[in-house]
């Protein structure tokens, strides 16, 4: 088996994996609108409208492209759903390539493989990637019009590009991979911020490749720097760019009396001029690092330019125009999700602060001024009373890492922490940390990881009760945390989402973790950072409350991607251990075959029935029933997402009951609705 044939087989298997994944997702694709945000995304994609913050303009533009191929308005939802299926299948291919790359470059550490090594490396990639393809949470997002399938595509692509970039550091024009990564980072802002979370992992990969001597001090500094780069891009570069545009727009309009949008145009010209100057100077002086840095920032902004669609369409006064980000200042508020209020991750109020009133010294603080265009005056005017407009609750009930923060969830916090129901005291730091580890990290993350690689009890939302738990299929283990599994009612046993994998995929991944860490701790640490950032870090950042409106496993699916990567490495680990006891070719073939049956085949067989949405029309039928039950020219009041978004889709996309007005009462208190 020649080395050239390995590349050939890699391409062939990539195509097969893509087709298998795509066939799976198309076969189980929802034919119309789904519940939750899908109706809004389809409606805003089809007519390029403005959805909820922080927006997904690139997703909407791509959705509009796919919608063009619909044979009728009723097929538009199917085509936008199809986009998710294609993105998901491509993500699986990127995982296949990533597993192969890591095994060859960081575990085997050689370019020329024996025939048996080629077989097991390719087999490991197939098993790991297909296991992820058939995993519960990823499959769920792959068959509906949500941003998470596209977000996973950008996450997987960015991590793979990082591997290629680090491999090319010593080659001429190796930084072209860095520039492409920067462009992908910018584009990902137009879908979801998830992809940014692999930036620290890529940074550590660069550190391990270039550091001459790895010391504890340099290792700590490298970690601080790579996380600083993430914060710079997410919290400084793009917000400051919008603040720069906002400042120029308001200054040139209000101070110099120029027409609306003049300041924005001038800011854009200055930005272009600055980039031209620094790129030209760096190129002339052969400052490679400066040139690469400036080009990277430029390409991030070029990718981010998809956001220009939002103010353009907001100014067109589209039917769905959430937050109406018509100018640079409003776009910044949209980006920062100011509609949803402040978040305090590291220091802030506990829920108990709301029991004890306002701060005695400073009961009120300034809010942010809200500027709007006054076409009569020809300037931007502040339309809110922002001076001393915001309540400032007593700081005696503030603390470090406030996990128990939401006053609306106070009763649940108390129940989980064992605090008396009528108590108004501040939670202790230990109670706060216990809630974080037990509920946020345990129930709202570990449970989801187990769903995907051990098994799932049912598709009922879990509220620390007898629903929504993980289930392995191994009776004595399940009885340890679920109680007796004897004499269960038929509706429990026959629930389509009762999927059991007997710990087999999980054990493969666990073996992969142990093996990877022992063979190459550097690349293991890189994957570990990516795993933690796309999993526990998201749970920490979102600061989930007890009993959210729905399960949140879709938000941490990125970590399952990297867990599946370890699953693939686990297949190689089994071969590496067993090859000394039998013929290597026989061991390689046997390990791949058994692993295929133990992970992807088992997962596909268990998950198919409850992930098959090809005959589901519930959301659309529900929306039609609501609309058609009303008289002509009626006004229909709705409350939550599932009462509203399918109706928006039915009216705006399929043209059902366009005579009606749908009013969401949750948005009535906003000035833009």
C-alpha positions, 0 to 999 in steps of 0.5 A, a space after each residue: 500500500 503506497 503512501 500516495 494511496 493513503 491520500 486517495 483513501 482519505 478523499 474517498 472516505 471523506 466523500 463517503 462520510 459526507 454522503 452518509 451524514 447528508 443522507 441521514 440528515 435529509 432522510 430525517 429532515 423536518 419538512 417545514 417549520 420547527 418550534 422555538 427560534 426556527 420560525 423566526 430564522 426562516 422568516 427573517 432569512 426569506 425576506 432578510 429581516 432583523 431577528 433577535 439580538 445578537 443577530 445572525 446576518 450571514 445565516 440569514 443571507 445564506 438562508 435566503 440563497 437556499 430559499 431561492 431553490 424552493 418550488 413554492 412558499 410551502 417548501 421554503 422552510 424545507 430548503 432552509 432546513 436543508 442548509 443545516 443538513 449540509 453544514 452538519 455533514 461538512 462538520 462531520 468531514 472536518 472532524 474526520 480530517 482533524 482526527 487523522 491529522 492529530 493521530 499522524 502529527 502528534 501521536 505517531 509523529 511521522 509522515 510515512 505510515 505502514 499499511 496497517 497504520 494507514 488502515 487504523 488511522 483512517 478507521 479511527 477517523 471514520 468511527 469518531 466522525 460518524 459517532 459525532 454525526 449520529 450523536 443526540 444533540 448534533 443530530 437534533 440541530 442538523 435537521 432544523 433551521 437553527 444557527 447551531 449547525 452552521 456554528 458547528 461548521 465554522 467551529 470545526 473549520 476554524 480548528 482544522 485551519 488552526 492545525 494547518 496554520 501551525 503545520 505551515 509556520 516554517 513554510 513560505 506564505 504559511 501565514 495565508 492560513 492565518 489570514 483565512 482563519 481571521 476571515 472565518 472568525 469574522 464570518 462566524 460573527 454573522 452566525 454565532 459566537 461559538 466558533 471564537 471559543 477555539 481561538 485559545 486552543 489554536 493559540 496554545 497550539 502555536 505556543 507549543 510549536 514555537 516555544 523553544 523552552 516550555 517552562 511553568 512561567 511561559 506556559 501561564 503567560 501563554 494561557 493568559 495571552 491566548 485568552 486575552 486575544 479572545 477577549 480582544 476580538 470579542 469584547 474590544 475589536 468589534 465593539 470598539 469599531 462600532 463605537 468608533 463609527 457611532 462616535 463619528 456618526 453622532 459627532 458629524 451629524 450633531 456637531 457639524 450639521 452634516 446629513 445622517 450617515 455622513 459620519 459613518 462614511 467618513 469613519 469607513 474612509 478613515 478605517 480603509 486609509 489606516 489599514 492601507 497605511 499600516 499594511 504598506 508600511 509593514 510590507 516596505 519595512 519587511 515587518 512580517 509580524 506587523 503585516 500579518 497582524 494588520 491583515 488578520 484584523 482587516 480580514 476579521 472586519 471584512 468577515 464581520 461586514 455581513 453585519 452591515 445588512 442589519 442596519 440596511 434592512 432595519 432602515 427599510 422598516 421590515 415587518 420583523 425588525 427586532 431592536 431596529 438597529 438603524 445606526 451604529 449606536 443601536 447596532 452596538 446595543 444589538 451586539 451587546 444584547 442590551 435588551 436582555 439586561 446586564 450580566 455579572 460573571 465575576 462579581 455582582 448581586 445575588 438574588 437576595 439583593 432585591 429583597 433588601 432594597 437600593 443602595 443607601 449611598 447611591 440608589 440610582 445610577 445612570 443608564 446608557 443614553 439611547 440615540 434616535 434620528 430626529 428627521 425634523 431637527 436633522 440630528 440624533 437626539 437622546 430619547 430616554 431619561 438615562 440620568 439616574 434611571 437605573 436601580 442600584 441594589 445594595 452592594 451588601 448582597 454582592 459576591 464573587 462569581 454570583 451564580 445564584 443571581 436571578 430574583 425570579 428564580 429565588 425559590 428554586 435557588 433556595 430549594 436547591 441550596 436548602 435555604 428556608 423558603 422565607 429566608 432573605 439572607 445572602 447565600 454563602 459562597 459555598 452554597 453559591 459554588 455548590 449550585 455551580 458545580 452540582 446544577 450548572 456543571 452537573 445537571 446542565 452539562 454532565 447530564 448532556 454529555 452522558 446523553 450523547 455518549 452513554 444514553 438518554 432516558 426520554 425526551 421529556 424536559 428534566 427538572 431534577 425529577 424522573 425525566 430527562 436523565 441519562 440512561 446507560 442500559 446497564 441495569 445496576 448502574 442506572 438503578 444507582 441514580 434512577 431507582 428500580 428499573 423493574 415494572 416500568 410502565 409502557 409509556 416509559 419503556 416505549 418512549 422513542 428517545 429511550 436510547 441506551 449505548 451501554 457506555 460503549 462510546 463513552 468508554 472509547 472516548 475515555 480510553 482516547 483521553 488517557 491515551 492522548 494525554 500519555 502520548 502527547 500532553 501538548 496536543 492533548 492540552 490543546 484539545 482539552 482547552 477547546 473541549 472546556 471552552 465549548 462546554 463548561 465555559 459556555 455554561 459558566 458564561 450563560 450562568 444558567 438558571 434553575 429550570 430553563 424554558 427548554 433543555 440547553 444541550 444544543 448550546 454546548 454541542 461544540 464540546 461533544 465534537 471534541 469528545 468525539 475526537 477523543 473517541 476516534 483516538 480511543 480506537 487507535 489506542 485499542 489497536 496500539 495496545 492489542 497489536 502486540 498480541 496478534 497479527 497487526 492487520 487482523 487487529 486493525 481490521 477487528 478494532 475498526 469493525 468492533 468500534 464501528 458497531 459499538 459507537 456509530 452503528 449502535 448510536 444510529 440504530 438507537 437514535 434514528 426513530 426519535 430524530 426522524 422528523 420527516 413527518 412532523 408538522 406540529 409547529 405549522 399545524 399549530 400556527 395555522 390553527 391559531 391563525 385560522 381560528 380568528 376573524 378577518 383583520 383580527 389582532 392576535 396576542 401571543 406570549 412566548 417563542 412557540 406562540 409567536 415564531 411559527 405564526 410569523 413564519 406562517 404569515 410572512 413566508 407561506 402567506 397564511 392570514 396576512 390580514 391579521 396582526 400578531 402582537 407579542 406581549 413580551 415585546 410591548 414594553 420596548 420602544 422599537 416594537 
